[in-house]
Structures are given as structure tokens and as C-alpha cells.
Amino acid sequence: GKYVFFFQAEDGIRDAQESRGLGDVYKRQLVDYSNHVLKLCDFGSAKKLIKGEPNVAYICSRYYRAPELIFGATDYTVAIDVWSSVCVIAEMVLQEPLFPGESAIDQLVEIIKVLGVPTKKQLFEMNPNQNSFKFPDIKAQAWQKVLKNRADPLLVDLISKALVYSPIDRLSAAQCLIHPYFDELKTPDFQINGQSFPQLLEFSEGELNYAQDVGDQLVPSWLRNNQGR
């Protein structure tokens, strides 16, 4: 049943990004209701991100802070929210924070211990103005090991494609929703304890258009046929 919450978390991020952008996603924002409905809350730091308009780099609770923020980027994108939300998903798997840094530098070290040292290209893509940084010589770990063999291989694949250094290589929230990990949730007979969740697959035309290249994949074919799309 956890992937119902994972799906709603990414869908909530996608929806919020469409309307306003976020900028500070962390565990207590994701409210777990007993009827399997998850809602985002606390939009105090949310803002609409406009390309070319500088933003503050010191944003987002530390454990969930994307690496480009740690490197001082001010022209970042909504990819920071995907990083944060998937850190929460990994935390639900591990039952402890994935990157529990005690300071900004320590946070970066925790990320490097998992992802390895970023390349010059990745560093440039995180922050073009950050052209020098001394890193410890650390190799990337296998994600299955990082997640202590507690995660479904498809979830491991999703996490590995969302938690990457380069924001442009990171899965978008909409791309997370069409990942094969969620395929079972999109079948006509999917239920948990006799409860079905058709509302999870309801998207407006505006939402589908906003999702651009993956919009036509958000709604499964059987539901599109039922809706006459």
C-alpha cells in the first residue's frame, strides 16, 4: 500500500509545481490519512520559479535539500522538489533519513557517500558559477545496498533515476508517475483492503498539457477509452 502514498506524493508535487512551485518539501508536509489519502501542507516557502530570476539558495530542510542548493545555485528549477520528495520516499523505505547531514558540508558528504563524487559536467549543471570544489575520493554505492535490500527493484530504479546530481537528468514528478513501479496501481481492478482509487488517475486537460511529453501516458488506455479520450 505504500506506493499509493508514493504516487500521491509525486502527483501532489507535480500539481503544486504547475500552480506555484514549492521549494521546501520534507517529511512532515506529507500527511498520512487512514483512508489512504495523502495531502501536501505548509506552503510557507513556496514560490513560482521564473527562469532567469534569482532565488535564495538557502531553502529546504537540510536532509531533503537538493545538491544544487548546497552548491549555492540561485537559478534552480522545480527539480529540487523531486529530489526532496524522493528523499522522503527513501526514508519511508529505510525508516531513517537517507542523507542525515548535520551541516551543509556534512550533508554534501552524505550525498557523495551514496552518489560518489560529481563530475565537472554535473557540477556545472548544478551551478555554473561553482567551478572549483575539493571532494573526497568516494565511489558511488549500489542503490539496492543503500536501501538495505528493503525496496522492490522497480522502486530502486525510480529512486536511482530521481536522486541524481544533474537537475536536467533527474526524473520530473510527471515522469515519476509513469514509472513502471506504479503500473499495478493503474490496472482496472487495483484495490487495497477492498478500496479502489480511481481518483488517482483523474487528470484535467490542463494537467495533461502541462505534463507535455508524458501527458498521454498518465492516464492508462483502459481509462482513456472509458472517458472517450
MOSULFEN-V584152 format. One record per backbone hydrogen bond with DSSP energy under -0.5 kcal/mol. CO is the residue of the C=O (numbers start at 0). NH is the residue of the N-H. If there is no record, write none. Layout:
# MOSULFEN-V584152
co->[CO CO]
nh->[NH NH]
This chain:
# MOSULFEN-V584152
co->[0 0 1 1 2 3 4 5 6 7 8 9 10 11 12 13 14 15 15 21 25 25 26 28 28 29 30 30 32 35 36 38 42 46 47 48 49 51 56 60 61 65 65 66 67 68 73 76 77 77 78 79 80 81 82 83 84 85 86 87 88 89 90 90 98 102 103 104 105 106 107 108 109 110 110 111 113 118 119 120 121 122 126 128 132 135 137 141 142 143 144 146 151 151 152 153 154 155 156 157 158 158 160 161 165 165 171 172 173 175 178 179 181 182 183 186 191 194 196 197 198 200 203 204 205 206 208 210 211 213 213 214 214 217 219 219 220 221 222 223 223 224]
nh->[3 4 4 5 6 7 8 9 10 11 12 13 14 15 16 17 18 19 20 46 28 29 29 30 40 31 32 38 35 37 32 30 45 48 49 50 52 53 58 63 64 68 69 70 72 71 54 79 80 81 82 83 84 85 86 87 88 89 90 91 92 93 94 95 100 106 107 108 109 110 111 112 113 113 114 115 140 122 123 124 125 126 129 130 134 137 116 145 146 148 147 149 154 155 156 157 158 159 160 161 161 162 170 163 168 169 175 176 177 178 181 182 185 185 186 189 194 191 199 200 201 202 207 208 209 210 211 213 214 216 217 217 218 219 222 223 224 225 226 227 228 227]
